[in-house]
Amino acid sequence: MSNLKKHHFRFLKLLVDELRGLQEYGFEFRDKYFLIKIGVFVCDAPARAMILEIKQYSGYFSCHKCTIKGEHYSGFITFPNEQCEERTNEDFRSRKDTEHHKTMEKIALEDLSFDLVSQFPHDYMHVVCLGVVKSIMIGWIEQRKMQFKISAQKLRVLNARLLKIRGDTPREFARRPRSIFEFRRWKATEFRYFLLYIGPIMLKGILDEERFHHFVCLSSAIRLLLSNDSTRYKEADELLSSFRQKIPQLYNKSFLTYNMHSLSHLATDCMNHGNLHKFSAFKYENFFGGIKRKIKKKHQFGAQIYKRMVEKSVNGGLKEQNTLQIERIDGSNLSSVKTNGKYFSLKHPDNFYMLENNVFKIESLVKNDEEYFVCGQMITTEKAAFGNDIKYCTERLLMSGEIFQHTLTDIKKIVKIKLNSELYFVPIIHD
């Protein structure tokens, strides 16, 4: 057994022993007793294959959700088939598909009471943002002599558009759009911003009509799976199925990789566990960044992290995302408010919001009888674009003149994006 595998086994055994005890006996905290149930394991494909001891994503029988067999095509393992038998917890534990497992011996996680198939959902940060979206952008930008390659002239136009809207990025986004020529260095949050918010707008006139609507199909499906409306997950599944089926004709079969196949399981994961937020790796990646910033020396990492967390706890604890933060102008008038992780301000680009499919520009923020309100003027949008919740209008805003007052808890923060003479309003849907 290699040293890596030994450490991996020891770590898992410690985790399993602790989880098994919590499952059986629970724990007591501040005079309350808690029972523990395992929700999901969130990990990328290599980590999932390691802890479940199954074939890696580059294997022929690598999908942990279904029995699809990959095919070798142009140096890639691809998954062109659609309909395959779903795997079950019983199938996994009995090693029904010997080609899928790397060992016939019992693995550490089998000592826990949970479903080894359904409770390992696909994480859209890795599958979609860093997987599907990045691979398609590689095709657009780098694969020469291909019909789907974007011309150098149009790439310069797209790049200029991205750099022009940097100032339209609300405070909820940690990174502003970077040059399209730096996309290889983009972080997952940048691919997410491109997929869900700016891509369907920036790509107008850049991609041909068929590939443009193909990309919008992916964007719309993921937006549906990020919503709390489970009745629309079936619609999202159909959009993703259509997206995958058109890949060979719009691109080529080499794009039908493990990540592309994994799109077929996203809707089912959402039906089982809630929207994509519930099992996204984004929150953990953000937390890892905070952990790394606590390390200042090249030794005793654990001790450094522990001491910094204790110091932060003693000095007031972690800031809750839902904590209300305000900046005052005078008296009851406010210049900005942060609540539930969303910023609302009198200044661009945080001064637009949506309520019941209507768009408003913030005119004032006030406190009245211990409640906070936003007062906004309605913008007459012409019609929906790329889906029911994304609106647009001409640059000459058609204001109603009437001021509406709404509570902060009722409204949605939106991103305002300008392209040529049109303004687009895109609701923020990620946590």
KOLGU-31678 format. One record per residue (C-alpha): x, y, z; residue number from 0. Coordinates in pm, 1 decimal, padded with zeros to 6 digits. Layout:
KOLGU-31678
{{X; Y; Z}; NUM};
...
//
This chain:
KOLGU-31678
{{00000.0; 00000.0; 00000.0}; 0};
{{00141.7; 00338.5; -00103.8}; 1};
{{00197.5; 00614.3; 00153.6}; 2};
{{-00077.1; 00823.7; -00010.4}; 3};
{{-00325.5; 00539.3; 00014.7}; 4};
{{-00225.6; 00472.1; 00377.0}; 5};
{{-00291.1; 00836.3; 00474.8}; 6};
{{-00614.6; 00833.5; 00277.9}; 7};
{{-00728.7; 00517.2; 00458.7}; 8};
{{-00635.9; 00656.4; 00804.1}; 9};
{{-00818.1; 00982.3; 00740.0}; 10};
{{-01132.3; 00805.7; 00618.4}; 11};
{{-01129.4; 00563.7; 00910.3}; 12};
{{-01114.4; 00852.3; 01159.5}; 13};
{{-01397.7; 01029.1; 00976.2}; 14};
{{-01610.3; 00715.9; 00954.1}; 15};
{{-01560.1; 00629.7; 01322.9}; 16};
{{-01667.6; 00978.5; 01429.1}; 17};
{{-01967.5; 00989.8; 01194.0}; 18};
{{-02082.3; 00644.1; 01298.9}; 19};
{{-02077.0; 00748.3; 01663.0}; 20};
{{-02272.5; 01064.5; 01583.8}; 21};
{{-02526.9; 00865.1; 01380.7}; 22};
{{-02582.6; 00616.5; 01662.1}; 23};
{{-02562.9; 00837.2; 01971.2}; 24};
{{-02585.5; 01198.8; 01854.8}; 25};
{{-02444.7; 01469.3; 02082.8}; 26};
{{-02552.8; 01719.6; 02346.3}; 27};
{{-02486.5; 02092.4; 02316.6}; 28};
{{-02614.8; 02363.7; 02550.4}; 29};
{{-02866.4; 02129.3; 02712.8}; 30};
{{-03004.3; 02017.6; 02377.5}; 31};
{{-02966.8; 01674.2; 02223.0}; 32};
{{-02896.9; 01640.3; 01850.0}; 33};
{{-02913.9; 01337.9; 01621.6}; 34};
{{-02694.6; 01342.3; 01312.4}; 35};
{{-02788.8; 01226.6; 00964.5}; 36};
{{-02559.3; 01237.7; 00663.3}; 37};
{{-02687.9; 01466.5; 00390.7}; 38};
{{-02444.9; 01453.9; 00099.2}; 39};
{{-02074.8; 01423.5; 00026.7}; 40};
{{-01960.8; 01717.3; -00188.1}; 41};
{{-01647.4; 01651.0; -00392.1}; 42};
{{-01507.4; 01662.8; -00743.2}; 43};
{{-01471.9; 01355.0; -00964.2}; 44};
{{-01111.8; 01258.9; -00866.9}; 45};
{{-01186.2; 01287.9; -00493.8}; 46};
{{-01511.3; 01090.2; -00528.8}; 47};
{{-01332.1; 00814.0; -00718.4}; 48};
{{-01061.1; 00802.0; -00452.2}; 49};
{{-01284.1; 00769.4; -00146.3}; 50};
{{-01530.6; 00530.6; -00315.2}; 51};
{{-01243.5; 00338.2; -00479.9}; 52};
{{-01408.3; 00340.1; -00821.4}; 53};
{{-01271.3; 00411.8; -01169.6}; 54};
{{-01154.7; 00765.9; -01234.5}; 55};
{{-01340.6; 00996.9; -01475.2}; 56};
{{-01108.6; 00887.6; -01757.6}; 57};
{{-01220.5; 00523.5; -01727.2}; 58};
{{-01472.4; 00342.7; -01946.3}; 59};
{{-01707.9; 00264.6; -01654.2}; 60};
{{-01643.8; 00578.5; -01449.5}; 61};
{{-01993.9; 00720.5; -01397.7}; 62};
{{-02104.9; 00652.5; -01039.4}; 63};
{{-02469.6; 00725.8; -01124.4}; 64};
{{-02531.4; 00494.2; -01420.7}; 65};
{{-02379.9; 00198.2; -01605.8}; 66};
{{-02283.4; 00386.8; -01922.5}; 67};
{{-01971.3; 00260.9; -02097.4}; 68};
{{-01736.1; 00518.2; -02244.3}; 69};
{{-01593.4; 00509.0; -02593.0}; 70};
{{-01245.7; 00603.8; -02710.0}; 71};
{{-01256.7; 00891.4; -02958.5}; 72};
{{-00966.2; 01102.4; -03081.8}; 73};
{{-00763.8; 01053.9; -02762.6}; 74};
{{-01060.5; 01109.2; -02528.3}; 75};
{{-01297.6; 00881.5; -02337.4}; 76};
{{-01640.4; 01001.7; -02446.1}; 77};
{{-01995.2; 00912.5; -02339.8}; 78};
{{-02226.6; 00951.5; -02641.6}; 79};
{{-02509.0; 00725.3; -02519.4}; 80};
{{-02809.8; 00872.8; -02339.4}; 81};
{{-03015.9; 00589.2; -02190.8}; 82};
{{-02837.7; 00366.1; -01938.1}; 83};
{{-02939.9; 00172.1; -01628.0}; 84};
{{-02918.2; 00373.0; -01306.8}; 85};
{{-02693.3; 00245.4; -01028.2}; 86};
{{-02836.7; 00184.2; -00680.2}; 87};
{{-02692.1; 00166.4; -00331.8}; 88};
{{-02749.3; -00210.8; -00329.5}; 89};
{{-02569.9; -00249.4; -00663.5}; 90};
{{-02272.0; -00058.1; -00529.8}; 91};
{{-02242.8; -00250.4; -00203.6}; 92};
{{-02279.0; -00587.3; -00378.2}; 93};
{{-02022.9; -00489.2; -00647.8}; 94};
{{-02271.5; -00576.3; -00921.3}; 95};
{{-02064.3; -00395.0; -01185.8}; 96};
{{-01712.3; -00525.7; -01133.6}; 97};
{{-01579.3; -00297.2; -01410.0}; 98};
{{-01679.2; 00009.0; -01205.8}; 99};
{{-01493.3; -00079.8; -00885.3}; 100};
{{-01119.4; -00078.4; -00825.8}; 101};
{{-01149.3; -00320.1; -00534.2}; 102};
{{-01391.2; -00594.0; -00437.0}; 103};
{{-01307.4; -00540.5; -00070.4}; 104};
{{-01527.8; -00341.5; 00162.7}; 105};
{{-01441.3; 00029.3; 00172.9}; 106};
{{-01441.9; 00248.5; 00483.4}; 107};
{{-01758.3; 00443.6; 00394.9}; 108};
{{-01966.2; 00125.2; 00379.4}; 109};
{{-01971.1; 00120.1; 00760.7}; 110};
{{-02197.4; 00425.9; 00750.3}; 111};
{{-02572.5; 00419.7; 00704.7}; 112};
{{-02631.8; 00620.1; 00387.0}; 113};
{{-02676.8; 00581.8; 00011.3}; 114};
{{-02338.3; 00553.0; -00158.2}; 115};
{{-02483.7; 00652.8; -00495.6}; 116};
{{-02756.0; 00916.1; -00454.3}; 117};
{{-02581.6; 01093.9; -00164.9}; 118};
{{-02280.0; 01168.7; -00382.6}; 119};
{{-02438.2; 01436.1; -00607.5}; 120};
{{-02253.8; 01611.7; -00887.4}; 121};
{{-02112.9; 01950.8; -00790.6}; 122};
{{-02192.1; 02210.7; -01055.5}; 123};
{{-01884.7; 02418.8; -00973.1}; 124};
{{-01660.3; 02144.2; -01113.3}; 125};
{{-01897.9; 01974.9; -01361.5}; 126};
{{-02047.6; 02286.7; -01522.5}; 127};
{{-01835.0; 02594.4; -01450.5}; 128};
{{-01485.5; 02444.2; -01457.4}; 129};
{{-01592.7; 02156.0; -01680.0}; 130};
{{-01848.9; 02211.3; -01954.0}; 131};
{{-01823.6; 02590.7; -01983.5}; 132};
{{-01443.6; 02594.0; -01985.0}; 133};
{{-01421.4; 02313.3; -02242.9}; 134};
{{-01660.4; 02494.4; -02478.7}; 135};
{{-01461.5; 02817.2; -02440.1}; 136};
{{-01143.9; 02626.2; -02528.6}; 137};
{{-01320.4; 02524.0; -02849.3}; 138};
{{-01428.4; 02880.9; -02927.7}; 139};
{{-01090.4; 03037.2; -02861.7}; 140};
{{-00812.6; 02782.7; -02914.8}; 141};
{{-00920.6; 02504.9; -03152.9}; 142};
{{-00804.0; 02633.6; -03489.7}; 143};
{{-00949.6; 02536.2; -03826.3}; 144};
{{-01276.2; 02434.1; -03658.9}; 145};
{{-01614.0; 02565.3; -03769.6}; 146};
{{-01700.2; 02660.6; -03411.1}; 147};
{{-01381.5; 02866.0; -03361.0}; 148};
{{-01460.4; 03235.6; -03304.2}; 149};
{{-01270.7; 03461.6; -03543.3}; 150};
{{-00993.3; 03685.6; -03412.0}; 151};
{{-01196.2; 03997.1; -03494.1}; 152};
{{-01501.5; 03878.6; -03300.4}; 153};
{{-01282.4; 03772.1; -03008.4}; 154};
{{-01151.0; 04128.3; -02989.1}; 155};
{{-01509.8; 04257.5; -02986.6}; 156};
{{-01605.5; 04012.1; -02710.6}; 157};
{{-01296.5; 04108.6; -02511.2}; 158};
{{-01381.4; 04480.0; -02541.2}; 159};
{{-01736.1; 04410.9; -02421.1}; 160};
{{-01614.0; 04221.1; -02115.0}; 161};
{{-01369.9; 04491.5; -02014.0}; 162};
{{-01630.9; 04763.5; -02069.7}; 163};
{{-01877.2; 04614.0; -01818.2}; 164};
{{-01623.1; 04573.4; -01537.1}; 165};
{{-01778.8; 04875.1; -01366.0}; 166};
{{-02124.9; 04713.1; -01382.2}; 167};
{{-02021.5; 04429.9; -01148.0}; 168};
{{-02218.4; 04444.5; -00818.9}; 169};
{{-02046.6; 04395.8; -00484.4}; 170};
{{-02181.3; 04040.0; -00450.4}; 171};
{{-01923.5; 03928.5; -00708.1}; 172};
{{-01568.8; 03896.0; -00580.9}; 173};
{{-01415.0; 03924.7; -00927.9}; 174};
{{-01484.6; 04156.3; -01217.3}; 175};
{{-01474.6; 04026.8; -01576.4}; 176};
{{-01124.0; 03971.2; -01707.8}; 177};
{{-00993.8; 03956.8; -02062.3}; 178};
{{-01130.5; 03665.3; -02264.5}; 179};
{{-00769.0; 03589.4; -02358.3}; 180};
{{-00700.1; 03511.1; -01990.0}; 181};
{{-00985.0; 03259.0; -01961.6}; 182};
{{-00740.6; 02975.0; -01884.2}; 183};
{{-00667.3; 03153.4; -01555.0}; 184};
{{-01029.4; 03231.2; -01473.1}; 185};
{{-01156.8; 03104.3; -01139.3}; 186};
{{-01478.3; 02905.0; -01099.1}; 187};
{{-01666.3; 03219.7; -00989.5}; 188};
{{-01567.8; 03392.0; -01315.4}; 189};
{{-01700.0; 03103.9; -01526.5}; 190};
{{-02019.8; 03113.0; -01316.8}; 191};
{{-02058.3; 03486.6; -01375.5}; 192};
{{-02010.4; 03431.7; -01748.7}; 193};
{{-02254.9; 03138.7; -01768.2}; 194};
{{-02539.1; 03277.3; -01556.7}; 195};
{{-02520.4; 03653.6; -01600.3}; 196};
{{-02310.7; 03808.0; -01875.3}; 197};
{{-02242.1; 03530.7; -02128.3}; 198};
{{-02588.2; 03522.0; -02289.9}; 199};
{{-02562.3; 03899.4; -02339.8}; 200};
{{-02195.5; 03936.5; -02435.3}; 201};
{{-02214.7; 03656.3; -02694.8}; 202};
{{-02487.6; 03822.7; -02903.0}; 203};
{{-02349.4; 03862.0; -03254.5}; 204};
{{-02030.1; 03680.6; -03157.3}; 205};
{{-02155.2; 03322.8; -03194.4}; 206};
{{-02368.7; 03214.6; -03487.0}; 207};
{{-02739.0; 03194.9; -03401.8}; 208};
{{-02753.2; 02818.0; -03348.8}; 209};
{{-02453.1; 02800.5; -03115.1}; 210};
{{-02568.0; 03115.0; -02935.2}; 211};
{{-02906.1; 02960.3; -02849.4}; 212};
{{-02727.0; 02637.6; -02759.6}; 213};
{{-02523.3; 02824.1; -02494.9}; 214};
{{-02833.8; 03007.4; -02371.6}; 215};
{{-02999.1; 02664.5; -02334.2}; 216};
{{-02725.2; 02561.4; -02087.6}; 217};
{{-02743.4; 02893.5; -01901.8}; 218};
{{-03124.5; 02872.5; -01868.8}; 219};
{{-03113.4; 02511.8; -01746.5}; 220};
{{-02861.5; 02588.3; -01472.4}; 221};
{{-03058.7; 02895.8; -01364.7}; 222};
{{-03366.8; 02673.3; -01328.2}; 223};
{{-03171.7; 02419.1; -01119.8}; 224};
{{-03048.5; 02699.7; -00894.2}; 225};
{{-03405.3; 02805.3; -00817.7}; 226};
{{-03627.3; 02671.0; -00539.6}; 227};
{{-03902.8; 02581.7; -00786.4}; 228};
{{-03868.5; 02202.4; -00803.3}; 229};
{{-04156.7; 02183.7; -01051.8}; 230};
{{-03920.7; 02325.2; -01316.4}; 231};
{{-03638.3; 02074.4; -01265.8}; 232};
{{-03794.8; 01847.8; -01529.2}; 233};
{{-03785.9; 02137.4; -01775.4}; 234};
{{-03419.2; 02194.2; -01689.2}; 235};
{{-03346.2; 01824.9; -01748.4}; 236};
{{-03503.1; 01848.6; -02096.3}; 237};
{{-03294.2; 02156.6; -02177.0}; 238};
{{-02976.0; 01979.4; -02066.9}; 239};
{{-03069.1; 01671.4; -02270.6}; 240};
{{-03118.8; 01891.1; -02578.9}; 241};
{{-02788.1; 02064.9; -02506.3}; 242};
{{-02597.2; 01733.3; -02494.9}; 243};
{{-02766.3; 01589.8; -02803.9}; 244};
{{-02661.0; 01889.4; -03015.4}; 245};
{{-02294.4; 01876.1; -02911.6}; 246};
{{-02178.3; 01637.0; -03192.6}; 247};
{{-02332.2; 01848.8; -03468.7}; 248};
{{-02240.1; 02192.8; -03327.7}; 249};
{{-01894.4; 02092.2; -03200.4}; 250};
{{-01767.0; 01733.2; -03220.7}; 251};
{{-01775.9; 01404.5; -03028.4}; 252};
{{-01458.2; 01483.6; -02835.0}; 253};
{{-01665.6; 01729.6; -02626.5}; 254};
{{-01883.2; 01442.8; -02492.1}; 255};
{{-01659.0; 01393.5; -02190.7}; 256};
{{-01737.5; 01283.4; -01835.3}; 257};
{{-01846.9; 01634.6; -01736.6}; 258};
{{-02078.7; 01663.7; -02035.6}; 259};
{{-02235.1; 01326.1; -01947.3}; 260};
{{-02273.6; 01433.6; -01583.1}; 261};
{{-02523.2; 01699.6; -01695.3}; 262};
{{-02772.1; 01414.9; -01742.4}; 263};
{{-02774.3; 01352.8; -01365.0}; 264};
{{-02792.2; 01710.9; -01234.1}; 265};
{{-03173.3; 01740.1; -01236.7}; 266};
{{-03213.4; 01408.4; -01052.4}; 267};
{{-02963.9; 01525.1; -00788.8}; 268};
{{-03170.7; 01842.5; -00744.3}; 269};
{{-03492.5; 01640.7; -00710.2}; 270};
{{-03326.1; 01436.3; -00435.6}; 271};
{{-03141.8; 01710.0; -00247.4}; 272};
{{-03278.1; 02051.1; -00346.1}; 273};
{{-03133.8; 02315.0; -00578.6}; 274};
{{-02770.5; 02322.1; -00688.5}; 275};
{{-02680.8; 02559.3; -00402.7}; 276};
{{-02745.7; 02280.0; -00154.2}; 277};
{{-02452.9; 02068.5; -00274.9}; 278};
{{-02225.4; 02320.7; -00441.6}; 279};
{{-01853.1; 02333.6; -00364.4}; 280};
{{-01843.7; 02714.0; -00396.8}; 281};
{{-01899.9; 02776.1; -00026.1}; 282};
{{-01624.8; 02531.1; 00069.5}; 283};
{{-01379.6; 02680.2; -00179.4}; 284};
{{-01446.7; 03024.0; -00029.2}; 285};
{{-01385.5; 02882.8; 00319.5}; 286};
{{-01056.3; 02724.4; 00207.6}; 287};
{{-00941.7; 03067.7; 00094.1}; 288};
{{-01003.6; 03200.0; 00444.7}; 289};
{{-00812.6; 02907.7; 00594.3}; 290};
{{-00511.6; 02967.0; 00368.8}; 291};
{{-00498.5; 03332.4; 00471.7}; 292};
{{-00458.2; 03220.8; 00834.4}; 293};
{{-00132.2; 03039.9; 00753.7}; 294};
{{00173.1; 03267.2; 00785.8}; 295};
{{00455.4; 03014.8; 00847.1}; 296};
{{00575.6; 02699.7; 00675.6}; 297};
{{00517.3; 02466.8; 00970.8}; 298};
{{00243.9; 02370.2; 01221.0}; 299};
{{-00040.2; 02459.7; 00984.5}; 300};
{{-00308.8; 02309.6; 01208.4}; 301};
{{-00196.7; 02505.5; 01514.6}; 302};
{{-00189.3; 02832.5; 01318.7}; 303};
{{-00540.1; 02781.1; 01182.6}; 304};
{{-00675.8; 02682.7; 01525.0}; 305};
{{-00524.4; 02985.2; 01701.6}; 306};
{{-00652.7; 03232.6; 01441.6}; 307};
{{-01005.0; 03085.8; 01462.6}; 308};
{{-01001.3; 03104.3; 01843.1}; 309};
{{-00884.3; 03466.0; 01826.5}; 310};
{{-01163.1; 03552.6; 01583.7}; 311};
{{-01419.6; 03380.6; 01805.7}; 312};
{{-01300.2; 03567.5; 02116.3}; 313};
{{-01304.8; 03899.2; 01929.3}; 314};
{{-01666.9; 03873.2; 01825.6}; 315};
{{-01701.9; 03556.3; 01624.0}; 316};
{{-01766.1; 03500.2; 01257.2}; 317};
{{-01985.5; 03752.2; 01078.7}; 318};
{{-02316.7; 03603.4; 00983.8}; 319};
{{-02413.1; 03652.4; 00620.8}; 320};
{{-02761.2; 03754.9; 00733.1}; 321};
{{-02634.8; 04028.1; 00969.7}; 322};
{{-02784.6; 04365.2; 00877.4}; 323};
{{-02517.7; 04624.3; 00797.9}; 324};
{{-02603.9; 04986.0; 00717.5}; 325};
{{-02428.0; 05308.4; 00615.2}; 326};
{{-02610.3; 05627.6; 00709.8}; 327};
{{-02640.6; 05963.2; 00539.3}; 328};
{{-02837.1; 06127.8; 00818.6}; 329};
{{-03119.6; 06028.4; 01053.4}; 330};
{{-03340.5; 05767.4; 00892.2}; 331};
{{-03184.2; 05810.9; 00545.7}; 332};
{{-02932.2; 05545.0; 00444.6}; 333};
{{-02671.0; 05528.3; 00171.3}; 334};
{{-02644.3; 05148.9; 00161.6}; 335};
{{-02778.3; 04836.7; 00329.0}; 336};
{{-02646.5; 04482.2; 00333.0}; 337};
{{-02885.4; 04202.2; 00425.5}; 338};
{{-02889.8; 03829.2; 00351.2}; 339};
{{-02559.1; 03869.4; 00171.5}; 340};
{{-02697.9; 04126.0; -00076.2}; 341};
{{-02598.7; 04493.5; -00102.1}; 342};
{{-02843.8; 04770.6; -00190.7}; 343};
{{-02714.1; 05120.6; -00244.4}; 344};
{{-02800.0; 05458.7; -00394.3}; 345};
{{-02493.6; 05429.0; -00617.1}; 346};
{{-02423.3; 05230.9; -00933.2}; 347};
{{-02391.6; 04931.0; -00974.7}; 348};
{{-02588.7; 04831.2; -00662.4}; 349};
{{-02896.1; 05048.5; -00721.3}; 350};
{{-03132.2; 04819.4; -00913.2}; 351};
{{-03369.0; 04549.6; -00788.5}; 352};
{{-03658.8; 04335.5; -00906.1}; 353};
{{-03995.2; 04249.0; -00753.7}; 354};
{{-04261.3; 04032.1; -00922.0}; 355};
{{-04086.2; 04060.1; -01260.1}; 356};
{{-04078.6; 04439.6; -01240.9}; 357};
{{-03748.1; 04630.5; -01241.0}; 358};
{{-03684.4; 04929.1; -01011.3}; 359};
{{-03408.6; 05184.6; -00970.9}; 360};
{{-03335.9; 05272.6; -00606.3}; 361};
{{-03413.2; 05634.5; -00517.0}; 362};
{{-03376.6; 05611.4; -00139.4}; 363};
{{-03324.0; 05370.6; 00150.6}; 364};
{{-03509.0; 05449.7; 00472.4}; 365};
{{-03571.2; 05314.3; 00819.9}; 366};
{{-03924.3; 05339.4; 00955.1}; 367};
{{-04044.3; 05190.5; 01285.9}; 368};
{{-03745.2; 04955.7; 01314.5}; 369};
{{-03799.5; 04828.4; 00958.9}; 370};
{{-03587.0; 04900.6; 00655.0}; 371};
{{-03741.3; 04990.5; 00321.9}; 372};
{{-03619.0; 05057.8; -00028.8}; 373};
{{-03794.3; 05320.0; -00238.8}; 374};
{{-03763.3; 05273.1; -00612.1}; 375};
{{-03891.3; 05403.8; -00943.2}; 376};
{{-04021.9; 05141.5; -01184.7}; 377};
{{-03848.4; 05092.2; -01520.2}; 378};
{{-04069.2; 04994.9; -01811.5}; 379};
{{-03894.7; 04693.4; -01962.7}; 380};
{{-03996.4; 04587.5; -02312.1}; 381};
{{-03998.6; 04209.8; -02277.9}; 382};
{{-03813.3; 03912.4; -02137.2}; 383};
{{-03481.3; 03805.8; -02287.7}; 384};
{{-03327.4; 03456.3; -02263.8}; 385};
{{-03586.7; 03344.6; -02007.5}; 386};
{{-03872.7; 03483.7; -01803.0}; 387};
{{-03661.1; 03651.2; -01534.8}; 388};
{{-03406.6; 03837.9; -01752.2}; 389};
{{-03546.3; 04171.5; -01874.9}; 390};
{{-03418.9; 04438.3; -02107.9}; 391};
{{-03509.8; 04784.5; -02236.2}; 392};
{{-03359.4; 05060.3; -02447.3}; 393};
{{-03091.4; 05286.7; -02303.3}; 394};
{{-03347.4; 05564.6; -02263.3}; 395};
{{-03506.7; 05438.5; -01943.8}; 396};
{{-03882.5; 05475.1; -01945.8}; 397};
{{-03951.4; 05575.3; -01586.0}; 398};
{{-04303.3; 05560.7; -01450.8}; 399};
{{-04250.5; 05862.1; -01225.3}; 400};
{{-04425.6; 05695.6; -00929.7}; 401};
{{-04214.2; 05592.2; -00630.0}; 402};
{{-04280.7; 05247.4; -00478.6}; 403};
{{-04179.2; 05139.1; -00130.0}; 404};
{{-04079.9; 04777.1; -00062.5}; 405};
{{-03933.9; 04586.3; 00229.6}; 406};
{{-03580.0; 04453.3; 00187.0}; 407};
{{-03690.2; 04094.3; 00241.5}; 408};
{{-03923.4; 04098.9; -00060.7}; 409};
{{-03688.1; 04219.8; -00332.6}; 410};
{{-03422.5; 04058.5; -00553.8}; 411};
{{-03086.4; 04216.0; -00630.6}; 412};
{{-03011.1; 04236.1; -01001.4}; 413};
{{-02714.7; 04293.5; -01230.1}; 414};
{{-02755.3; 04573.5; -01485.0}; 415};
{{-02554.6; 04520.1; -01804.8}; 416};
{{-02529.3; 04760.9; -02095.8}; 417};
{{-02470.1; 04634.2; -02449.9}; 418};
{{-02481.4; 04891.5; -02728.4}; 419};
{{-02812.4; 05079.9; -02681.2}; 420};
{{-02982.2; 04817.8; -02464.1}; 421};
{{-02985.5; 04759.5; -02088.9}; 422};
{{-03026.8; 04410.0; -01947.3}; 423};
{{-03141.1; 04328.0; -01594.6}; 424};
{{-03040.3; 03986.3; -01461.0}; 425};
{{-03154.5; 03869.5; -01113.4}; 426};
{{-02878.4; 03738.3; -00888.0}; 427};
{{-02964.3; 03376.9; -00811.8}; 428};
{{-02653.6; 03225.7; -00649.7}; 429};
{{-02579.4; 03238.0; -00275.3}; 430};
//
